[in-house]
Amino acid sequence: MSSRDRNPRRVSVSSHGGATGAPLAAQPALQPIDVTPSFKHKAYAALKNAIVAMDIYRSRDDIRLDERKLAQEFGISRTPVREAMAQLESEGFVRSVPRRGIYVVRKTKREVIEMITAWAALESMAARLITQTATDEEIAGLRKMFATFENGKLRAHLDEYSDVNIEFHQTIIRLSHNDVLIDLAENLFTHMRMIRRKTIGEKDRADRSIRDHMNIIEALEARATDRAEELVRDHALGLADHVERYADYLD
């Protein structure tokens, strides 16, 4: 038997071709995925929820976040907390000030108005899509949200209504069944959630809000596409007008 017969056959493979000379597509180097949520993601979710739940516009005082204290309260090292902070900073929820620390971000009046204007565009398009694709049952669910607040009970349940108001607008987006639109709106609305909670009790916004919502629901139920789109857009821009006129605490 020759040395050629005794040795296993060797095949040379390069990045430009395989054993037959056919080109090979470049492949990324991948590592196994750990499906268990990491401490970073858990810390990120907990911090984001805590920030959103705060009434950050009640006071003008800076809100400083202490990495060391947060890590101790979470029972984890500072590294995942620091990583979570970096992600929150990229999303505009906190800012890092050299040699001072990390602070919760308050949006300026102009920034809030710009966010609301962008939201008006997304939510009004969602309303248009709802009239074309949502089921009657899905639309009926919007009306059920407000059954609690009939017969003059709104003022007595303002905090509860604030939560339902926020859920209503998130549901409008979700019922569009447009994944790209939903993704675009998600982080934007998280910022707006804080300002909606602040403004709902100002002037007569709560009463006007529920009237607007009922008109929107009626337009969606009637599949009145143009009217539903217009009502949703005007409702959102009404919030922008309110902020422009009365939200001096944002300056």
C-alpha positions as CSV (number, residue, x, y, z in Angstrom):
1,M,0.0,0.0,0.0
2,S,1.4,3.4,-0.9
3,S,1.8,6.3,1.4
4,R,-1.0,8.0,-0.5
5,D,-3.3,5.0,0.3
6,R,-2.3,4.9,4.0
7,N,-2.9,8.6,4.8
8,P,-6.4,10.0,5.1
9,R,-7.4,12.2,2.2
10,R,-6.7,15.9,2.9
11,V,-9.0,18.5,1.5
12,S,-8.0,22.2,1.5
13,V,-10.8,24.7,2.2
14,S,-10.2,28.4,2.0
15,S,-12.4,31.4,2.4
16,H,-12.6,31.6,-1.4
17,G,-13.7,28.1,-2.2
18,G,-14.5,24.7,-0.9
19,A,-13.4,21.2,-1.9
20,T,-14.9,21.6,-5.3
21,G,-13.8,25.1,-5.8
22,A,-17.2,26.6,-5.2
23,P,-17.2,29.9,-3.3
24,L,-18.2,29.8,0.4
25,A,-20.3,32.6,1.9
26,A,-18.7,34.4,4.8
27,Q,-20.2,33.3,8.1
28,P,-20.2,35.2,11.4
29,A,-18.5,33.6,14.4
30,L,-21.3,32.8,16.7
31,Q,-21.4,31.8,20.4
32,P,-24.1,29.7,22.1
33,I,-27.0,31.9,23.4
34,D,-27.8,31.9,27.0
35,V,-31.6,32.0,27.1
36,T,-31.6,33.0,30.8
37,P,-32.1,36.7,31.2
38,S,-28.8,38.3,32.3
39,F,-28.3,40.5,35.3
40,K,-27.8,43.4,32.9
41,H,-31.2,42.9,31.2
42,K,-32.9,42.4,34.6
43,A,-31.3,45.6,36.0
44,Y,-32.2,47.5,32.8
45,A,-35.8,46.5,33.0
46,A,-36.1,47.3,36.7
47,L,-34.4,50.7,36.4
48,K,-36.4,51.7,33.3
49,N,-39.7,50.7,35.0
50,A,-38.7,52.6,38.1
51,I,-37.8,55.8,36.2
52,V,-41.0,55.7,34.1
53,A,-43.0,55.3,37.4
54,M,-41.5,58.4,38.9
55,D,-43.1,61.8,38.7
56,I,-39.9,63.4,37.5
57,Y,-41.6,66.7,36.5
58,R,-43.1,67.4,39.9
59,S,-39.8,69.0,41.1
60,R,-36.9,70.8,39.3
61,D,-34.4,69.1,41.6
62,D,-31.9,66.8,39.9
63,I,-32.5,63.1,40.4
64,R,-29.2,61.3,40.8
65,L,-28.8,57.6,40.5
66,D,-26.2,55.9,42.7
67,E,-24.7,52.9,40.9
68,R,-23.2,51.5,44.1
69,K,-26.5,51.7,46.1
70,L,-28.5,50.3,43.2
71,A,-26.2,47.3,42.9
72,Q,-26.5,46.7,46.6
73,E,-30.3,46.9,46.5
74,F,-30.4,44.5,43.5
75,G,-27.9,42.2,45.2
76,I,-25.6,42.1,42.2
77,S,-22.3,43.6,41.2
78,R,-21.9,47.1,39.8
79,T,-21.0,45.9,36.3
80,P,-24.5,44.9,35.1
81,V,-25.9,48.1,36.7
82,R,-23.3,50.1,34.8
83,E,-24.2,48.3,31.5
84,A,-27.9,48.9,32.1
85,M,-27.2,52.6,32.7
86,A,-25.3,52.8,29.4
87,Q,-28.3,51.4,27.5
88,L,-30.7,53.7,29.3
89,E,-28.4,56.6,28.4
90,S,-28.5,55.6,24.7
91,E,-32.3,55.7,24.9
92,G,-32.4,59.1,26.5
93,F,-33.6,58.2,30.0
94,V,-30.4,59.1,31.9
95,R,-27.3,61.2,31.3
96,S,-23.8,60.7,32.7
97,V,-22.1,63.8,34.0
98,P,-18.3,63.3,34.4
99,R,-17.1,63.4,38.0
100,R,-20.7,64.0,39.2
101,G,-22.7,60.9,38.4
102,I,-25.7,59.7,36.5
103,Y,-29.0,61.7,36.4
104,V,-32.5,61.0,35.2
105,V,-33.2,63.1,32.1
106,R,-36.1,65.6,32.1
107,K,-37.1,66.5,28.6
108,T,-37.4,70.2,27.7
109,K,-40.7,71.6,26.5
110,R,-39.5,71.7,22.9
111,E,-38.3,68.0,23.1
112,V,-41.7,67.0,24.6
113,I,-43.6,68.8,21.8
114,E,-41.5,67.1,19.2
115,M,-42.1,63.7,20.7
116,I,-45.8,64.3,20.8
117,T,-45.8,65.5,17.2
118,A,-44.0,62.3,16.1
119,W,-46.4,60.2,18.2
120,A,-49.4,62.0,16.5
121,A,-48.1,60.8,13.1
122,L,-47.6,57.2,14.3
123,E,-50.9,56.9,16.2
124,S,-53.0,58.4,13.5
125,M,-51.6,55.9,11.0
126,A,-52.3,53.2,13.5
127,A,-55.9,54.3,13.6
128,R,-56.2,54.2,9.9
129,L,-54.8,50.6,9.9
130,I,-57.2,49.6,12.6
131,T,-60.3,50.5,10.5
132,Q,-58.9,48.3,7.8
133,T,-57.5,45.3,9.6
134,A,-58.6,45.1,13.3
135,T,-61.5,42.8,14.3
136,D,-64.8,44.1,15.8
137,E,-63.9,42.3,19.0
138,E,-60.5,44.1,19.2
139,I,-62.2,47.5,18.7
140,A,-64.9,46.7,21.2
141,G,-62.1,46.1,23.8
142,L,-61.3,49.8,23.6
143,R,-64.8,50.8,24.7
144,K,-64.7,48.4,27.7
145,M,-61.7,50.3,29.1
146,F,-63.8,53.3,30.0
147,A,-66.9,51.6,31.5
148,T,-65.5,52.4,35.0
149,F,-65.5,56.2,34.4
150,E,-69.1,56.8,33.4
151,N,-71.7,58.8,35.5
152,G,-69.3,61.4,36.7
153,K,-66.8,59.1,38.5
154,L,-63.8,60.3,36.5
155,R,-62.5,62.8,39.1
156,A,-62.7,60.3,41.9
157,H,-60.5,57.9,40.0
158,L,-58.1,60.2,38.2
159,D,-55.0,58.1,38.9
160,E,-56.7,55.0,37.7
161,Y,-57.9,56.9,34.6
162,S,-54.4,58.0,33.9
163,D,-53.3,54.4,33.7
164,V,-56.3,53.5,31.4
165,N,-55.5,56.5,29.3
166,I,-52.0,55.4,28.7
167,E,-53.2,51.8,28.0
168,F,-55.7,53.1,25.5
169,H,-53.0,54.8,23.4
170,Q,-50.7,51.8,23.6
171,T,-53.5,49.6,22.4
172,I,-54.3,51.9,19.4
173,I,-50.7,51.3,18.3
174,R,-50.8,47.6,19.0
175,L,-54.1,47.0,17.1
176,S,-52.4,48.4,13.9
177,H,-50.8,44.9,13.6
178,N,-47.8,46.7,12.0
179,D,-44.6,45.5,13.6
180,V,-42.4,48.3,12.4
181,L,-44.9,50.9,13.6
182,I,-45.1,49.2,16.9
183,D,-41.4,49.1,17.4
184,L,-41.0,52.7,16.4
185,A,-43.6,53.8,18.9
186,E,-42.5,51.7,21.9
187,N,-39.5,53.7,23.2
188,L,-41.1,57.0,22.2
189,F,-44.2,56.3,24.2
190,T,-42.2,55.3,27.2
191,H,-40.9,58.9,27.3
192,M,-44.4,60.3,26.7
193,R,-45.9,58.1,29.5
194,M,-44.3,60.4,32.1
195,I,-45.6,63.6,30.6
196,R,-49.1,62.2,30.1
197,R,-49.3,61.2,33.7
198,K,-48.3,64.7,34.7
199,T,-50.7,66.6,32.3
200,I,-53.9,64.5,32.7
201,G,-54.9,66.3,35.9
202,E,-54.2,69.8,34.6
203,K,-57.0,72.2,33.5
204,D,-59.9,70.1,32.2
205,R,-57.8,67.6,30.2
206,A,-59.2,64.5,31.9
207,D,-62.8,65.4,30.9
208,R,-61.8,66.4,27.4
209,S,-59.6,63.3,27.1
210,I,-62.5,60.9,27.7
211,R,-64.7,62.7,25.3
212,D,-62.0,62.5,22.6
213,H,-61.6,58.8,23.3
214,M,-65.3,58.1,22.9
215,N,-65.3,59.9,19.6
216,I,-62.3,58.0,18.4
217,I,-63.8,54.7,19.4
218,E,-67.1,55.5,17.5
219,A,-65.1,56.4,14.4
220,L,-63.1,53.1,14.7
221,E,-66.3,51.1,15.2
222,A,-67.8,52.7,12.1
223,R,-64.7,52.0,10.1
224,A,-64.6,55.7,9.2
225,T,-60.9,55.7,8.2
226,D,-60.3,59.3,7.5
227,R,-62.3,60.5,10.5
228,A,-60.5,58.1,12.9
229,E,-57.1,59.2,11.6
230,E,-58.0,62.8,12.0
231,L,-59.5,62.5,15.5
232,V,-56.5,60.6,16.8
233,R,-54.0,63.1,15.3
234,D,-55.9,66.1,16.6
235,H,-56.2,64.5,20.1
236,A,-52.4,64.0,20.2
237,L,-51.7,67.5,18.9
238,G,-54.1,68.9,21.5
239,L,-51.7,67.5,24.1
240,A,-48.8,69.3,22.3
241,D,-50.8,72.6,22.4
242,H,-51.4,72.1,26.1
243,V,-47.7,71.6,26.8
244,E,-46.9,74.6,24.8
245,R,-49.3,76.8,26.7
246,Y,-49.1,75.5,30.2
247,A,-46.1,73.3,30.9
248,D,-43.7,75.9,32.1
249,Y,-42.3,73.4,34.5
250,L,-40.5,71.8,31.5
251,D,-38.3,74.9,30.9
